[in-house]
Structure formats: C-alpha cells, structure tokens
Amino acid sequence: MPNRVQFDGRPVWAEVSLGAVAKNLRAVRRHVGRRRKILAIVKANAYGHGAVPVAKALAKAGADWFGVTCVAEGAELRASGVRQPILVLSGFWPGEERRLIEHRLTPAITHIEQFHHLERAIASAARSRRIRGPYAVHLKIDTGMNRLGVPPVEMRAVAQALADSPHLRLDGTFTHFASAEDFTSDQTGQQESLFRAAIERLHAERVNPGILHLANSAAVAKRPESWADMVRPGAILYGYHQFFEPIERKAEAEQMLPLQPAFSLRSRVISMRDVPAGGGVGYNARFVTERPSRIAVLAAGYADGIVRALTNRGRVLLRGRCAPIIGIVSMDLAMVDVTSLPDVRLGDVATIYGSAGPGGPAIWASDVARLLGSVTSDLLCAVGPRVPRFYLS
Ligand SMILES: Cc1ncc(COP(=O)(O)O)c(C=O)c1O
C-alpha cells in the first residue's frame, strides 16, 4: 500500500520523485552527449511538479539552463538561489523590463519592437550602473507554428534592430516545433529548413546568432538532426515520451531513452455508502447504479487534478486493484465503485496517478492522456496548488 506520506490535512497529496527527475535528465544527457547544453523546461510550476525543488534537483543533475514562461516564474527561481541562466520563453510585457533585468533573466525576443523597449531599459540601467556590459537576449523565430516569434523574412530588420541596440547582445536563436511528436508529419523537417535559412540570412547580415536551439522532448528523443547547440526538454524530464501512435515507434523511443514518471497523486476514501440499484450518484445523477453498489468517496476532485473529463470514464487504484470513477467528478470529490472490492475501507489510499507499490499495478498520466485524447502535460498541470507536494528522494 503506497502510504509513505504522513501529514495533517485534507487527504489528497502528490509525491514527486526528485530522483526520477534527475535520472531522466541524466538519460537525456547520455542521449544528446556531453557537448550539447540542456535547457530544462520548468515552466508552469515544472509541469505541476514544483518549480523550485525540481529546478534545484535538475541543476544538481547537470542542467545548463532553465526555461520558464514569464518573468514571475524566473524571479521565483532566482529568489530560491538558482544561478543558471534562465530563458523567459514568452518574452516580457511592457513594464516588466526592470524586473527582468533585476533578476538577470534572458528574454526571448518574439517581435522586433521588443529590441527597442529593452534597449531603452538596459541603457537606463547601465547609466545607473545597475548592469555592466551588453545584456543577453535570445531571438525566437516563427518557422511555421504561426503562434509566437519573428518571421524568417524579418531577419534584415532583426539585424538593423540589433545594430540600433548597443546594449543588447544576441546570445541565442531558436524556434519551436509544432509537430515533432507526429511520425506522419513532414512539418518538422520544413521548420528545420526554414530555421537554417533564417540563420544563414543572419550570418549574411553579419549577425552572430549565438546558441542555436530547436528540440523539444519529442525531437530530443528521435530527431538528432535537430539537436543543434542546445536542447529544450520538458515532458521527458517528468518521465513521459510525447509520441502519438504507432505504439511500436513509442516502444522504440522508450528503449533509446528510458524514462521514469516522477509524479504520483493520491487521496483517501473519506466516505463509504451502500446504494440500492437505480440510485443516482453525484451531480445530475450521471451515473445510476444497475445493482446494489458500494460507493467510495475520495477527497479529490477536478481542482485537485482528477479532471472532469474522467466522469464515468476514469479509474483509480485501491488495494492494488482498479476501481472505476462513477458520476460527475466534482471540484473537491470523486466517487468510485468498489462493489467488487469488498475489502476497501474508510481511510484507504487511492492512487490516481502512480504505482500501487513496487512492482505493483500502476496508472500513469500517459494512460489517462491516451484515454482522454490529451497529453500528460495537460493532466499534470491540472493538479491544483492546494494539493501539497511531497518530495521523495
Ligand atoms: C519554447 C518551448 N520549448 C520547449 C518546450 C518543451 O516542450 P516538451 O514538454 O514537449 O518537451 C516548450 C513547451 O511547451 C516550449 O514552449
């Protein structure tokens, strides 16, 4: 019975294995080689795992850089003592320049005007001697995702903006793949070509593009031609490959780059009831018992990470066996049918994600993602902040 965590409070909690996170980072290191830098993506609270403890474990295991979404996430890492360079992947908003500089965060420049905003802010900081030397930025190029980044046709304007910004230094240039996890798509190859052409244009404009980086998890796993100078794994650090079917290709990748999921989510049975046949369970009676049934109620709902789409679909582990989630998952509670598990008792630990013990059965976020047509990152990010995270070594 996985019941290693003892604490007072509402019985829903997560167990995060920092050992697994470190092991995954070391697996990536072996895979991409010593020469390449690894930028570990720890945005969105490290995909729900807890940004500060995860970043510290990754730093110890050899991460060279960290990637966050916004200035606030970068500031949190700096406040905890993280010293590695931190790339702010979505750049900065007007007004955030001062905080960005104060925490020595490296912004992604996603449109040309940002060079000018930042140049003004850095020039002013340099005048008051708050910084010395040119400030490092990375340029994000939009090679076809049509979401964020400077289009390849604007490389001449980039060169001009840099020439007009003596306080800025281009330290890196990157792009983001839209379809790297899809074996049937040729979009990744097209994005790589567009990226290389944009880099050539920068060289032609006598701009040094700095560190080149493109690869997210799926590209780290199976597209070595995209690794360039630095890779940017996210999901694989938390133990999940990002492939779609076919399943044999997934097995191949798992063999090449073995991973260990780091996150378990557990709750306890806080109420048991016997419901006669024909009884409605939960909101809108979306489940109606077909036989006299035993219902166990868990102290976890969609605000805790049992996503509402699992209504009448999901399963949890109780006493090492699967029990189906029945009825609408509510914000704070979920119900499971334990009619066929007569030994389940009030207070038992239910595993929503994780293993029911060494070598025992397990439910992983990848199983639930497959069931729901979602991705593991979506599910892990859905585990709300009120769920305490316990860090296991
Ligand atoms: C720019 C960028 N690089 C890398 C990643 C990591 O992606 P993954 O979790 O698929 O490795 C993300 C995540 O969305 C991203 O936005």
The ligand as an SDF file (V2000), in Angstrom:
LIG
                    3D

 16 16  0  0  0  0  0  0  0  0999 V2000
    9.5350   27.0360  -26.4960 C   0  0  0  0  0  0  0  0  0  0  0  0
    9.3860   25.7010  -25.8480 C   0  0  0  0  0  0  0  0  0  0  0  0
   10.4170   24.8500  -25.8430 N   0  0  0  0  0  0  0  0  0  0  0  0
   10.3320   23.6300  -25.2770 C   0  0  0  0  0  0  0  0  0  0  0  0
    9.1650   23.2050  -24.6880 C   0  0  0  0  0  0  0  0  0  0  0  0
    9.1040   21.8250  -24.0870 C   0  0  0  0  0  0  0  0  0  0  0  0
    8.1740   21.0310  -24.7280 O   0  0  0  0  0  0  0  0  0  0  0  0
    8.0100   19.4760  -24.2890 P   0  0  0  0  0  0  0  0  0  0  0  0
    7.3230   19.4810  -22.9810 O   0  0  0  0  0  0  0  0  0  0  0  0
    7.2230   18.8710  -25.3870 O   0  0  0  0  0  0  0  0  0  0  0  0
    9.4040   18.9640  -24.2070 O   0  0  0  0  0  0  0  0  0  0  0  0
    8.0630   24.0530  -24.6590 C   0  0  0  0  0  0  0  0  0  0  0  0
    6.8080   23.6120  -24.0700 C   0  0  0  0  0  0  0  0  0  0  0  0
    5.7310   23.8750  -24.4740 O   0  0  0  0  0  0  0  0  0  0  0  0
    8.1760   25.3380  -25.2550 C   0  0  0  0  0  0  0  0  0  0  0  0
    7.1470   26.1950  -25.2520 O   0  0  0  0  0  0  0  0  0  0  0  0
  1  2  1  0
  2  3  1  0
  2 15  2  0
  3  4  2  0
  4  5  1  0
  5  6  1  0
  5 12  2  0
  6  7  1  0
  7  8  1  0
  8  9  2  0
  8 10  1  0
  8 11  1  0
 12 13  1  0
 12 15  1  0
 13 14  2  0
 15 16  1  0
M  END
$$$$
